[in-house]
Amino acid sequence: MMTSPGTPDEQVKTLRGAFAKALSNPDLLAEAKAKSMEVDLITGEDLATLAKEVVQPPEIVSQIRKLMGE
């Protein structure tokens, strides 16, 4: 799940919490299992850290920055 650049921190926190809560819902997990879908929560904080560690060619970084409004 993603949101637009500049989303206020409090809204990001709310969205992350809701997403984590949804992915711990037993009904959702049972439905995913019945459909042979794997559900594994990777937190927004973990993804942000990972994004800083991944090395991409400069042209890819430039394109992503344009998409993110930077």
mmCIF file as Biopython writes it, N, C-alpha, C and O atoms, coordinates in Angstrom:
data_model
#
loop_
_atom_site.group_PDB
_atom_site.id
_atom_site.type_symbol
_atom_site.label_atom_id
_atom_site.label_alt_id
_atom_site.label_comp_id
_atom_site.label_asym_id
_atom_site.label_entity_id
_atom_site.label_seq_id
_atom_site.pdbx_PDB_ins_code
_atom_site.Cartn_x
_atom_site.Cartn_y
_atom_site.Cartn_z
_atom_site.occupancy
_atom_site.B_iso_or_equiv
_atom_site.auth_seq_id
_atom_site.auth_asym_id
_atom_site.pdbx_PDB_model_num
ATOM 1   N N  . MET A ? 1  ? 0.852   -1.163  0.000   1.0 0.0 1  A 1 
ATOM 2   C CA . MET A ? 1  ? 0.000   0.000   0.000   1.0 0.0 1  A 1 
ATOM 3   C C  . MET A ? 1  ? 0.895   1.222   0.000   1.0 0.0 1  A 1 
ATOM 4   O O  . MET A ? 1  ? 1.918   1.269   0.684   1.0 0.0 1  A 1 
ATOM 5   N N  . MET A ? 2  ? 0.494   2.199   -0.773  1.0 0.0 2  A 1 
ATOM 6   C CA . MET A ? 2  ? 1.276   3.434   -0.860  1.0 0.0 2  A 1 
ATOM 7   C C  . MET A ? 2  ? 0.342   4.627   -0.734  1.0 0.0 2  A 1 
ATOM 8   O O  . MET A ? 2  ? -0.870  4.514   -0.914  1.0 0.0 2  A 1 
ATOM 9   N N  . THR A ? 3  ? 0.930   5.761   -0.424  1.0 0.0 3  A 1 
ATOM 10  C CA . THR A ? 3  ? 0.183   7.012   -0.399  1.0 0.0 3  A 1 
ATOM 11  C C  . THR A ? 3  ? 1.029   8.061   -1.109  1.0 0.0 3  A 1 
ATOM 12  O O  . THR A ? 3  ? 2.178   7.807   -1.470  1.0 0.0 3  A 1 
ATOM 13  N N  . SER A ? 4  ? 0.465   9.205   -1.300  1.0 0.0 4  A 1 
ATOM 14  C CA . SER A ? 4  ? 1.164   10.249  -2.052  1.0 0.0 4  A 1 
ATOM 15  C C  . SER A ? 4  ? 2.232   10.933  -1.196  1.0 0.0 4  A 1 
ATOM 16  O O  . SER A ? 4  ? 2.152   10.942  0.032   1.0 0.0 4  A 1 
ATOM 17  N N  . PRO A ? 5  ? 3.231   11.505  -1.870  1.0 0.0 5  A 1 
ATOM 18  C CA . PRO A ? 5  ? 4.262   12.250  -1.130  1.0 0.0 5  A 1 
ATOM 19  C C  . PRO A ? 5  ? 3.627   13.411  -0.367  1.0 0.0 5  A 1 
ATOM 20  O O  . PRO A ? 5  ? 2.651   14.012  -0.817  1.0 0.0 5  A 1 
ATOM 21  N N  . GLY A ? 6  ? 4.190   13.703  0.769   1.0 0.0 6  A 1 
ATOM 22  C CA . GLY A ? 6  ? 3.699   14.828  1.561   1.0 0.0 6  A 1 
ATOM 23  C C  . GLY A ? 6  ? 2.519   14.495  2.460   1.0 0.0 6  A 1 
ATOM 24  O O  . GLY A ? 6  ? 1.964   15.383  3.107   1.0 0.0 6  A 1 
ATOM 25  N N  . THR A ? 7  ? 2.126   13.217  2.508   1.0 0.0 7  A 1 
ATOM 26  C CA . THR A ? 7  ? 1.037   12.831  3.404   1.0 0.0 7  A 1 
ATOM 27  C C  . THR A ? 7  ? 1.490   13.094  4.842   1.0 0.0 7  A 1 
ATOM 28  O O  . THR A ? 7  ? 2.579   12.673  5.232   1.0 0.0 7  A 1 
ATOM 29  N N  . PRO A ? 8  ? 0.668   13.783  5.627   1.0 0.0 8  A 1 
ATOM 30  C CA . PRO A ? 8  ? 1.063   14.089  7.007   1.0 0.0 8  A 1 
ATOM 31  C C  . PRO A ? 8  ? 1.425   12.830  7.801   1.0 0.0 8  A 1 
ATOM 32  O O  . PRO A ? 8  ? 0.803   11.778  7.648   1.0 0.0 8  A 1 
ATOM 33  N N  . ASP A ? 9  ? 2.441   12.967  8.646   1.0 0.0 9  A 1 
ATOM 34  C CA . ASP A ? 9  ? 2.939   11.835  9.431   1.0 0.0 9  A 1 
ATOM 35  C C  . ASP A ? 9  ? 1.835   11.138  10.219  1.0 0.0 9  A 1 
ATOM 36  O O  . ASP A ? 9  ? 1.822   9.910   10.302  1.0 0.0 9  A 1 
ATOM 37  N N  . GLU A ? 10 ? 0.921   11.892  10.790  1.0 0.0 10 A 1 
ATOM 38  C CA . GLU A ? 10 ? -0.152  11.294  11.585  1.0 0.0 10 A 1 
ATOM 39  C C  . GLU A ? 10 ? -1.054  10.411  10.719  1.0 0.0 10 A 1 
ATOM 40  O O  . GLU A ? 10 ? -1.506  9.358   11.169  1.0 0.0 10 A 1 
ATOM 41  N N  . GLN A ? 11 ? -1.313  10.831  9.492   1.0 0.0 11 A 1 
ATOM 42  C CA . GLN A ? 11 ? -2.122  10.017  8.587   1.0 0.0 11 A 1 
ATOM 43  C C  . GLN A ? 11 ? -1.370  8.759   8.169   1.0 0.0 11 A 1 
ATOM 44  O O  . GLN A ? 11 ? -1.961  7.683   8.077   1.0 0.0 11 A 1 
ATOM 45  N N  . VAL A ? 12 ? -0.079  8.887   7.919   1.0 0.0 12 A 1 
ATOM 46  C CA . VAL A ? 12 ? 0.741   7.720   7.577   1.0 0.0 12 A 1 
ATOM 47  C C  . VAL A ? 12 ? 0.709   6.728   8.733   1.0 0.0 12 A 1 
ATOM 48  O O  . VAL A ? 12 ? 0.552   5.526   8.519   1.0 0.0 12 A 1 
ATOM 49  N N  . LYS A ? 13 ? 0.857   7.223   9.943   1.0 0.0 13 A 1 
ATOM 50  C CA . LYS A ? 13 ? 0.822   6.368   11.134  1.0 0.0 13 A 1 
ATOM 51  C C  . LYS A ? 13 ? -0.519  5.646   11.239  1.0 0.0 13 A 1 
ATOM 52  O O  . LYS A ? 13 ? -0.560  4.454   11.542  1.0 0.0 13 A 1 
ATOM 53  N N  . THR A ? 14 ? -1.608  6.360   10.991  1.0 0.0 14 A 1 
ATOM 54  C CA . THR A ? 14 ? -2.942  5.763   11.044  1.0 0.0 14 A 1 
ATOM 55  C C  . THR A ? 14 ? -3.098  4.684   9.976   1.0 0.0 14 A 1 
ATOM 56  O O  . THR A ? 14 ? -3.596  3.595   10.262  1.0 0.0 14 A 1 
ATOM 57  N N  . LEU A ? 15 ? -2.677  4.979   8.756   1.0 0.0 15 A 1 
ATOM 58  C CA . LEU A ? 15 ? -2.780  4.009   7.662   1.0 0.0 15 A 1 
ATOM 59  C C  . LEU A ? 15 ? -1.934  2.763   7.942   1.0 0.0 15 A 1 
ATOM 60  O O  . LEU A ? 15 ? -2.377  1.640   7.703   1.0 0.0 15 A 1 
ATOM 61  N N  . ARG A ? 16 ? -0.732  2.965   8.443   1.0 0.0 16 A 1 
ATOM 62  C CA . ARG A ? 16 ? 0.132   1.820   8.761   1.0 0.0 16 A 1 
ATOM 63  C C  . ARG A ? 16 ? -0.480  0.951   9.844   1.0 0.0 16 A 1 
ATOM 64  O O  . ARG A ? 16 ? -0.440  -0.277  9.759   1.0 0.0 16 A 1 
ATOM 65  N N  . GLY A ? 17 ? -1.043  1.580   10.855  1.0 0.0 17 A 1 
ATOM 66  C CA . GLY A ? 17 ? -1.683  0.830   11.935  1.0 0.0 17 A 1 
ATOM 67  C C  . GLY A ? 17 ? -2.888  0.047   11.443  1.0 0.0 17 A 1 
ATOM 68  O O  . GLY A ? 17 ? -3.077  -1.110  11.820  1.0 0.0 17 A 1 
ATOM 69  N N  . ALA A ? 18 ? -3.709  0.674   10.598  1.0 0.0 18 A 1 
ATOM 70  C CA . ALA A ? 18 ? -4.891  -0.001  10.058  1.0 0.0 18 A 1 
ATOM 71  C C  . ALA A ? 18 ? -4.493  -1.174  9.173   1.0 0.0 18 A 1 
ATOM 72  O O  . ALA A ? 18 ? -5.114  -2.236  9.224   1.0 0.0 18 A 1 
ATOM 73  N N  . PHE A ? 19 ? -3.466  -0.982  8.368   1.0 0.0 19 A 1 
ATOM 74  C CA . PHE A ? 19 ? -3.007  -2.048  7.484   1.0 0.0 19 A 1 
ATOM 75  C C  . PHE A ? 19 ? -2.489  -3.228  8.304   1.0 0.0 19 A 1 
ATOM 76  O O  . PHE A ? 19 ? -2.808  -4.379  8.005   1.0 0.0 19 A 1 
ATOM 77  N N  . ALA A ? 20 ? -1.694  -2.948  9.333   1.0 0.0 20 A 1 
ATOM 78  C CA . ALA A ? 20 ? -1.170  -4.012  10.197  1.0 0.0 20 A 1 
ATOM 79  C C  . ALA A ? 20 ? -2.309  -4.746  10.892  1.0 0.0 20 A 1 
ATOM 80  O O  . ALA A ? 20 ? -2.280  -5.971  11.016  1.0 0.0 20 A 1 
ATOM 81  N N  . LYS A ? 21 ? -3.309  -4.000  11.345  1.0 0.0 21 A 1 
ATOM 82  C CA . LYS A ? 21 ? -4.456  -4.618  12.013  1.0 0.0 21 A 1 
ATOM 83  C C  . LYS A ? 21 ? -5.219  -5.514  11.039  1.0 0.0 21 A 1 
ATOM 84  O O  . LYS A ? 21 ? -5.627  -6.618  11.398  1.0 0.0 21 A 1 
ATOM 85  N N  . ALA A ? 22 ? -5.410  -5.043  9.816   1.0 0.0 22 A 1 
ATOM 86  C CA . ALA A ? 22 ? -6.120  -5.838  8.811   1.0 0.0 22 A 1 
ATOM 87  C C  . ALA A ? 22 ? -5.377  -7.141  8.533   1.0 0.0 22 A 1 
ATOM 88  O O  . ALA A ? 22 ? -5.997  -8.195  8.391   1.0 0.0 22 A 1 
ATOM 89  N N  . LEU A ? 23 ? -4.043  -7.069  8.455   1.0 0.0 23 A 1 
ATOM 90  C CA . LEU A ? 23 ? -3.272  -8.265  8.138   1.0 0.0 23 A 1 
ATOM 91  C C  . LEU A ? 23 ? -3.139  -9.226  9.314   1.0 0.0 23 A 1 
ATOM 92  O O  . LEU A ? 23 ? -2.544  -10.295 9.180   1.0 0.0 23 A 1 
ATOM 93  N N  . SER A ? 24 ? -3.683  -8.855  10.451  1.0 0.0 24 A 1 
ATOM 94  C CA . SER A ? 24 ? -3.705  -9.785  11.586  1.0 0.0 24 A 1 
ATOM 95  C C  . SER A ? 24 ? -5.121  -10.314 11.831  1.0 0.0 24 A 1 
ATOM 96  O O  . SER A ? 24 ? -5.355  -11.056 12.785  1.0 0.0 24 A 1 
ATOM 97  N N  . ASN A ? 25 ? -6.067  -9.926  10.961  1.0 0.0 25 A 1 
ATOM 98  C CA . ASN A ? 25 ? -7.454  -10.366 11.086  1.0 0.0 25 A 1 
ATOM 99  C C  . ASN A ? 25 ? -7.573  -11.847 10.729  1.0 0.0 25 A 1 
ATOM 100 O O  . ASN A ? 25 ? -7.209  -12.239 9.621   1.0 0.0 25 A 1 
ATOM 101 N N  . PRO A ? 26 ? -8.077  -12.681 11.653  1.0 0.0 26 A 1 
ATOM 102 C CA . PRO A ? 26 ? -8.178  -14.123 11.395  1.0 0.0 26 A 1 
ATOM 103 C C  . PRO A ? 26 ? -9.019  -14.459 10.153  1.0 0.0 26 A 1 
ATOM 104 O O  . PRO A ? 26 ? -8.688  -15.394 9.424   1.0 0.0 26 A 1 
ATOM 105 N N  . ASP A ? 27 ? -10.081 -13.720 9.910   1.0 0.0 27 A 1 
ATOM 106 C CA . ASP A ? 27 ? -10.916 -13.990 8.735   1.0 0.0 27 A 1 
ATOM 107 C C  . ASP A ? 27 ? -10.150 -13.723 7.441   1.0 0.0 27 A 1 
ATOM 108 O O  . ASP A ? 27 ? -10.217 -14.511 6.498   1.0 0.0 27 A 1 
ATOM 109 N N  . LEU A ? 28 ? -9.425  -12.613 7.405   1.0 0.0 28 A 1 
ATOM 110 C CA . LEU A ? 28 ? -8.624  -12.294 6.227   1.0 0.0 28 A 1 
ATOM 111 C C  . LEU A ? 28 ? -7.547  -13.346 6.012   1.0 0.0 28 A 1 
ATOM 112 O O  . LEU A ? 28 ? -7.320  -13.785 4.885   1.0 0.0 28 A 1 
ATOM 113 N N  . LEU A ? 29 ? -6.887  -13.748 7.084   1.0 0.0 29 A 1 
ATOM 114 C CA . LEU A ? 29 ? -5.832  -14.757 6.978   1.0 0.0 29 A 1 
ATOM 115 C C  . LEU A ? 29 ? -6.389  -16.100 6.514   1.0 0.0 29 A 1 
ATOM 116 O O  . LEU A ? 29 ? -5.761  -16.791 5.712   1.0 0.0 29 A 1 
ATOM 117 N N  . ALA A ? 30 ? -7.570  -16.470 7.017   1.0 0.0 30 A 1 
ATOM 118 C CA . ALA A ? 30 ? -8.200  -17.727 6.597   1.0 0.0 30 A 1 
ATOM 119 C C  . ALA A ? 30 ? -8.574  -17.679 5.124   1.0 0.0 30 A 1 
ATOM 120 O O  . ALA A ? 30 ? -8.380  -18.655 4.400   1.0 0.0 30 A 1 
ATOM 121 N N  . GLU A ? 31 ? -9.107  -16.550 4.679   1.0 0.0 31 A 1 
ATOM 122 C CA . GLU A ? 31 ? -9.462  -16.408 3.268   1.0 0.0 31 A 1 
ATOM 123 C C  . GLU A ? 31 ? -8.220  -16.468 2.382   1.0 0.0 31 A 1 
ATOM 124 O O  . GLU A ? 31 ? -8.236  -17.108 1.331   1.0 0.0 31 A 1 
ATOM 125 N N  . ALA A ? 32 ? -7.162  -15.811 2.799   1.0 0.0 32 A 1 
ATOM 126 C CA . ALA A ? 32 ? -5.914  -15.845 2.032   1.0 0.0 32 A 1 
ATOM 127 C C  . ALA A ? 32 ? -5.374  -17.269 1.950   1.0 0.0 32 A 1 
ATOM 128 O O  . ALA A ? 32 ? -4.929  -17.708 0.889   1.0 0.0 32 A 1 
ATOM 129 N N  . LYS A ? 33 ? -5.413  -17.987 3.065   1.0 0.0 33 A 1 
ATOM 130 C CA . LYS A ? 33 ? -4.923  -19.364 3.087   1.0 0.0 33 A 1 
ATOM 131 C C  . LYS A ? 33 ? -5.761  -20.244 2.163   1.0 0.0 33 A 1 
ATOM 132 O O  . LYS A ? 33 ? -5.222  -21.084 1.442   1.0 0.0 33 A 1 
ATOM 133 N N  . ALA A ? 34 ? -7.081  -20.050 2.187   1.0 0.0 34 A 1 
ATOM 134 C CA . ALA A ? 34 ? -7.973  -20.831 1.330   1.0 0.0 34 A 1 
ATOM 135 C C  . ALA A ? 34 ? -7.677  -20.590 -0.151  1.0 0.0 34 A 1 
ATOM 136 O O  . ALA A ? 34 ? -7.925  -21.458 -0.987  1.0 0.0 34 A 1 
ATOM 137 N N  . LYS A ? 35 ? -7.154  -19.420 -0.467  1.0 0.0 35 A 1 
ATOM 138 C CA . LYS A ? 35 ? -6.830  -19.075 -1.856  1.0 0.0 35 A 1 
ATOM 139 C C  . LYS A ? 35 ? -5.341  -19.270 -2.148  1.0 0.0 35 A 1 
ATOM 140 O O  . LYS A ? 35 ? -4.835  -18.802 -3.169  1.0 0.0 35 A 1 
ATOM 141 N N  . SER A ? 36 ? -4.653  -19.957 -1.252  1.0 0.0 36 A 1 
ATOM 142 C CA . SER A ? 36 ? -3.216  -20.231 -1.385  1.0 0.0 36 A 1 
ATOM 143 C C  . SER A ? 36 ? -2.398  -18.952 -1.539  1.0 0.0 36 A 1 
ATOM 144 O O  . SER A ? 36 ? -1.426  -18.905 -2.292  1.0 0.0 36 A 1 
ATOM 145 N N  . MET A ? 37 ? -2.809  -17.924 -0.815  1.0 0.0 37 A 1 
ATOM 146 C CA . MET A ? 37 ? -2.090  -16.653 -0.832  1.0 0.0 37 A 1 
ATOM 147 C C  . MET A ? 37 ? -1.282  -16.530 0.459   1.0 0.0 37 A 1 
ATOM 148 O O  . MET A ? 37 ? -1.772  -16.838 1.546   1.0 0.0 37 A 1 
ATOM 149 N N  . GLU A ? 38 ? -0.062  -16.082 0.323   1.0 0.0 38 A 1 
ATOM 150 C CA . GLU A ? 38 ? 0.793   -15.882 1.483   1.0 0.0 38 A 1 
ATOM 151 C C  . GLU A ? 38 ? 0.653   -14.449 1.975   1.0 0.0 38 A 1 
ATOM 152 O O  . GLU A ? 38 ? 0.762   -13.506 1.192   1.0 0.0 38 A 1 
ATOM 153 N N  . VAL A ? 39 ? 0.415   -14.288 3.258   1.0 0.0 39 A 1 
ATOM 154 C CA . VAL A ? 39 ? 0.282   -12.958 3.858   1.0 0.0 39 A 1 
ATOM 155 C C  . VAL A ? 39 ? 1.432   -12.772 4.836   1.0 0.0 39 A 1 
ATOM 156 O O  . VAL A ? 39 ? 1.589   -13.536 5.789   1.0 0.0 39 A 1 
ATOM 157 N N  . ASP A ? 40 ? 2.233   -11.743 4.585   1.0 0.0 40 A 1 
ATOM 158 C CA . ASP A ? 40 ? 3.375   -11.470 5.452   1.0 0.0 40 A 1 
ATOM 159 C C  . ASP A ? 40 ? 3.531   -9.954  5.555   1.0 0.0 40 A 1 
ATOM 160 O O  . ASP A ? 40 ? 3.832   -9.291  4.563   1.0 0.0 40 A 1 
ATOM 161 N N  . LEU A ? 41 ? 3.331   -9.418  6.726   1.0 0.0 41 A 1 
ATOM 162 C CA . LEU A ? 41 ? 3.416   -7.977  6.925   1.0 0.0 41 A 1 
ATOM 163 C C  . LEU A ? 41 ? 4.869   -7.520  6.955   1.0 0.0 41 A 1 
ATOM 164 O O  . LEU A ? 41 ? 5.684   -8.019  7.731   1.0 0.0 41 A 1 
ATOM 165 N N  . ILE A ? 42 ? 5.165   -6.571  6.101   1.0 0.0 42 A 1 
ATOM 166 C CA . ILE A ? 42 ? 6.438   -5.854  6.165   1.0 0.0 42 A 1 
ATOM 167 C C  . ILE A ? 42 ? 6.049   -4.416  6.487   1.0 0.0 42 A 1 
ATOM 168 O O  . ILE A ? 42 ? 5.334   -3.775  5.717   1.0 0.0 42 A 1 
ATOM 169 N N  . THR A ? 43 ? 6.511   -3.919  7.607   1.0 0.0 43 A 1 
ATOM 170 C CA . THR A ? 43 ? 6.074   -2.599  8.061   1.0 0.0 43 A 1 
ATOM 171 C C  . THR A ? 43 ? 6.585   -1.488  7.155   1.0 0.0 43 A 1 
ATOM 172 O O  . THR A ? 43 ? 7.579   -1.650  6.447   1.0 0.0 43 A 1 
ATOM 173 N N  . GLY A ? 44 ? 5.892   -0.366  7.193   1.0 0.0 44 A 1 
ATOM 174 C CA . GLY A ? 44 ? 6.312   0.809   6.435   1.0 0.0 44 A 1 
ATOM 175 C C  . GLY A ? 44 ? 7.698   1.268   6.844   1.0 0.0 44 A 1 
ATOM 176 O O  . GLY A ? 44 ? 8.489   1.707   6.009   1.0 0.0 44 A 1 
ATOM 177 N N  . GLU A ? 45 ? 7.985   1.165   8.124   1.0 0.0 45 A 1 
ATOM 178 C CA . GLU A ? 45 ? 9.313   1.547   8.613   1.0 0.0 45 A 1 
ATOM 179 C C  . GLU A ? 45 ? 10.389  0.648   8.012   1.0 0.0 45 A 1 
ATOM 180 O O  . GLU A ? 45 ? 11.448  1.118   7.597   1.0 0.0 45 A 1 
ATOM 181 N N  . ASP A ? 46 ? 10.100  -0.659  7.972   1.0 0.0 46 A 1 
ATOM 182 C CA . ASP A ? 46 ? 11.059  -1.599  7.379   1.0 0.0 46 A 1 
ATOM 183 C C  . ASP A ? 46 ? 11.249  -1.336  5.885   1.0 0.0 46 A 1 
ATOM 184 O O  . ASP A ? 46 ? 12.369  -1.397  5.377   1.0 0.0 46 A 1 
ATOM 185 N N  . LEU A ? 47 ? 10.162  -1.047  5.189   1.0 0.0 47 A 1 
ATOM 186 C CA . LEU A ? 47 ? 10.257  -0.755  3.759   1.0 0.0 47 A 1 
ATOM 187 C C  . LEU A ? 47 ? 11.042  0.530   3.502   1.0 0.0 47 A 1 
ATOM 188 O O  . LEU A ? 47 ? 11.822  0.607   2.553   1.0 0.0 47 A 1 
ATOM 189 N N  . ALA A ? 48 ? 10.833  1.533   4.347   1.0 0.0 48 A 1 
ATOM 190 C CA . ALA A ? 48 ? 11.573  2.791   4.191   1.0 0.0 48 A 1 
ATOM 191 C C  . ALA A ? 48 ? 13.071  2.555   4.370   1.0 0.0 48 A 1 
ATOM 192 O O  . ALA A ? 48 ? 13.883  3.108   3.629   1.0 0.0 48 A 1 
ATOM 193 N N  . THR A ? 49 ? 13.435  1.734   5.352   1.0 0.0 49 A 1 
ATOM 194 C CA . THR A ? 49 ? 14.840  1.398   5.574   1.0 0.0 49 A 1 
ATOM 195 C C  . THR A ? 49 ? 15.396  0.629   4.383   1.0 0.0 49 A 1 
ATOM 196 O O  . THR A ? 49 ? 16.494  0.922   3.908   1.0 0.0 49 A 1 
ATOM 197 N N  . LEU A ? 50 ? 14.648  -0.345  3.904   1.0 0.0 50 A 1 
ATOM 198 C CA . LEU A ? 50 ? 15.074  -1.146  2.759   1.0 0.0 50 A 1 
ATOM 199 C C  . LEU A ? 50 ? 15.260  -0.283  1.515   1.0 0.0 50 A 1 
ATOM 200 O O  . LEU A ? 50 ? 16.219  -0.464  0.765   1.0 0.0 50 A 1 
ATOM 201 N N  . ALA A ? 51 ? 14.344  0.648   1.301   1.0 0.0 51 A 1 
ATOM 202 C CA . ALA A ? 51 ? 14.420  1.518   0.124   1.0 0.0 51 A 1 
ATOM 203 C C  . ALA A ? 51 ? 15.705  2.339   0.128   1.0 0.0 51 A 1 
ATOM 204 O O  . ALA A ? 51 ? 16.247  2.645   -0.935  1.0 0.0 51 A 1 
ATOM 205 N N  . LYS A ? 52 ? 16.192  2.695   1.303   1.0 0.0 52 A 1 
ATOM 206 C CA . LYS A ? 52 ? 17.433  3.468   1.394   1.0 0.0 52 A 1 
ATOM 207 C C  . LYS A ? 52 ? 18.661  2.603   1.117   1.0 0.0 52 A 1 
ATOM 208 O O  . LYS A ? 52 ? 19.722  3.121   0.767   1.0 0.0 52 A 1 
ATOM 209 N N  . GLU A ? 53 ? 18.517  1.279   1.274   1.0 0.0 53 A 1 
ATOM 210 C CA . GLU A ? 53 ? 19.641  0.371   1.094   1.0 0.0 53 A 1 
ATOM 211 C C  . GLU A ? 53 ? 19.763  -0.160  -0.334  1.0 0.0 53 A 1 
ATOM 212 O O  . GLU A ? 53 ? 20.839  -0.592  -0.746  1.0 0.0 53 A 1 
ATOM 213 N N  . VAL A ? 54 ? 18.686  -0.129  -1.075  1.0 0.0 54 A 1 
ATOM 214 C CA . VAL A ? 54 ? 18.677  -0.695  -2.423  1.0 0.0 54 A 1 
ATOM 215 C C  . VAL A ? 54 ? 19.402  0.253   -3.372  1.0 0.0 54 A 1 
ATOM 216 O O  . VAL A ? 54 ? 19.144  1.456   -3.387  1.0 0.0 54 A 1 
ATOM 217 N N  . VAL A ? 55 ? 20.305  -0.306  -4.156  1.0 0.0 55 A 1 
ATOM 218 C CA . VAL A ? 55 ? 21.069  0.486   -5.119  1.0 0.0 55 A 1 
ATOM 219 C C  . VAL A ? 55 ? 20.420  0.329   -6.487  1.0 0.0 55 A 1 
ATOM 220 O O  . VAL A ? 55 ? 20.257  -0.786  -6.984  1.0 0.0 55 A 1 
ATOM 221 N N  . GLN A ? 56 ? 20.052  1.453   -7.090  1.0 0.0 56 A 1 
ATOM 222 C CA . GLN A ? 56 ? 19.423  1.467   -8.405  1.0 0.0 56 A 1 
ATOM 223 C C  . GLN A ? 56 ? 20.226  2.376   -9.329  1.0 0.0 56 A 1 
ATOM 224 O O  . GLN A ? 56 ? 20.897  3.300   -8.868  1.0 0.0 56 A 1 
ATOM 225 N N  . PRO A ? 57 ? 20.157  2.114   -10.637 1.0 0.0 57 A 1 
ATOM 226 C CA . PRO A ? 57 ? 20.823  3.014   -11.585 1.0 0.0 57 A 1 
ATOM 227 C C  . PRO A ? 57 ? 20.260  4.429   -11.465 1.0 0.0 57 A 1 
ATOM 228 O O  . PRO A ? 57 ? 19.077  4.594   -11.166 1.0 0.0 57 A 1 
ATOM 229 N N  . PRO A ? 58 ? 21.080  5.445   -11.692 1.0 0.0 58 A 1 
ATOM 230 C CA . PRO A ? 58 ? 20.642  6.839   -11.542 1.0 0.0 58 A 1 
ATOM 231 C C  . PRO A ? 58 ? 19.386  7.181   -12.349 1.0 0.0 58 A 1 
ATOM 232 O O  . PRO A ? 58 ? 18.555  7.958   -11.881 1.0 0.0 58 A 1 
ATOM 233 N N  . GLU A ? 59 ? 19.232  6.616   -13.554 1.0 0.0 59 A 1 
ATOM 234 C CA . GLU A ? 59 ? 18.050  6.939   -14.360 1.0 0.0 59 A 1 
ATOM 235 C C  . GLU A ? 59 ? 16.773  6.394   -13.717 1.0 0.0 59 A 1 
ATOM 236 O O  . GLU A ? 59 ? 15.714  7.007   -13.853 1.0 0.0 59 A 1 
ATOM 237 N N  . ILE A ? 60 ? 16.847  5.272   -13.028 1.0 0.0 60 A 1 
ATOM 238 C CA . ILE A ? 60 ? 15.684  4.719   -12.323 1.0 0.0 60 A 1 
ATOM 239 C C  . ILE A ? 60 ? 15.352  5.605   -11.132 1.0 0.0 60 A 1 
ATOM 240 O O  . ILE A ? 60 ? 14.187  5.923   -10.893 1.0 0.0 60 A 1 
ATOM 241 N N  . VAL A ? 61 ? 16.375  6.002   -10.390 1.0 0.0 61 A 1 
ATOM 242 C CA . VAL A ? 61 ? 16.172  6.885   -9.238  1.0 0.0 61 A 1 
ATOM 243 C C  . VAL A ? 61 ? 15.520  8.185   -9.696  1.0 0.0 61 A 1 
ATOM 244 O O  . VAL A ? 61 ? 14.602  8.677   -9.040  1.0 0.0 61 A 1 
ATOM 245 N N  . SER A ? 62 ? 15.973  8.740   -10.793 1.0 0.0 62 A 1 
ATOM 246 C CA . SER A ? 62 ? 15.420  9.984   -11.326 1.0 0.0 62 A 1 
ATOM 247 C C  . SER A ? 62 ? 13.942  9.808   -11.680 1.0 0.0 62 A 1 
ATOM 248 O O  . SER A ? 62 ? 13.121  10.665  -11.351 1.0 0.0 62 A 1 
ATOM 249 N N  . GLN A ? 63 ? 13.603  8.720   -12.338 1.0 0.0 63 A 1 
ATOM 250 C CA . GLN A ? 63 ? 12.213  8.466   -12.722 1.0 0.0 63 A 1 
ATOM 251 C C  . GLN A ? 63 ? 11.325  8.312   -11.494 1.0 0.0 63 A 1 
ATOM 252 O O  . GLN A ? 63 ? 10.216  8.844   -11.457 1.0 0.0 63 A 1 
ATOM 253 N N  . ILE A ? 64 ? 11.804  7.593   -10.499 1.0 0.0 64 A 1 
ATOM 254 C CA . ILE A ? 64 ? 11.021  7.401   -9.277  1.0 0.0 64 A 1 
ATOM 255 C C  . ILE A ? 64 ? 10.809  8.717   -8.552  1.0 0.0 64 A 1 
ATOM 256 O O  . ILE A ? 64 ? 9.720   8.981   -8.041  1.0 0.0 64 A 1 
ATOM 257 N N  . ARG A ? 65 ? 11.846  9.545   -8.507  1.0 0.0 65 A 1 
ATOM 258 C CA . ARG A ? 65 ? 11.716  10.858  -7.854  1.0 0.0 65 A 1 
ATOM 259 C C  . ARG A ? 65 ? 10.675  11.706  -8.563  1.0 0.0 65 A 1 
ATOM 260 O O  . ARG A ? 65 ? 9.891   12.391  -7.906  1.0 0.0 65 A 1 
ATOM 261 N N  . LYS A ? 66 ? 10.651  11.677  -9.883  1.0 0.0 66 A 1 
ATOM 262 C CA . LYS A ? 66 ? 9.636   12.420  -10.631 1.0 0.0 66 A 1 
ATOM 263 C C  . LYS A ? 66 ? 8.242   11.916  -10.286 1.0 0.0 66 A 1 
ATOM 264 O O  . LYS A ? 66 ? 7.322   12.708  -10.081 1.0 0.0 66 A 1 
ATOM 265 N N  . LEU A ? 67 ? 8.087   10.588  -10.222 1.0 0.0 67 A 1 
ATOM 266 C CA . LEU A ? 67 ? 6.791   10.011  -9.886  1.0 0.0 67 A 1 
ATOM 267 C C  . LEU A ? 67 ? 6.335   10.389  -8.479  1.0 0.0 67 A 1 
ATOM 268 O O  . LEU A ? 67 ? 5.141   10.536  -8.218  1.0 0.0 67 A 1 
ATOM 269 N N  . MET A ? 68 ? 7.309   10.544  -7.577  1.0 0.0 68 A 1 
ATOM 270 C CA . MET A ? 68 ? 6.992   10.868  -6.186  1.0 0.0 68 A 1 
ATOM 271 C C  . MET A ? 68 ? 6.886   12.380  -5.959  1.0 0.0 68 A 1 
ATOM 272 O O  . MET A ? 68 ? 6.613   12.827  -4.845  1.0 0.0 68 A 1 
ATOM 273 N N  . GLY A ? 69 ? 7.101   13.149  -7.001  1.0 0.0 69 A 1 
ATOM 274 C CA . GLY A ? 69 ? 6.955   14.605  -6.862  1.0 0.0 69 A 1 
ATOM 275 C C  . GLY A ? 69 ? 8.135   15.292  -6.223  1.0 0.0 69 A 1 
ATOM 276 O O  . GLY A ? 69 ? 7.997   16.401  -5.706  1.0 0.0 69 A 1 
ATOM 277 N N  . GLU A ? 70 ? 9.272   14.672  -6.246  1.0 0.0 70 A 1 
ATOM 278 C CA . GLU A ? 70 ? 10.471  15.286  -5.643  1.0 0.0 70 A 1 
ATOM 279 C C  . GLU A ? 70 ? 11.261  16.065  -6.672  1.0 0.0 70 A 1 
ATOM 280 O O  . GLU A ? 70 ? 12.297  16.645  -6.345  1.0 0.0 70 A 1 
#
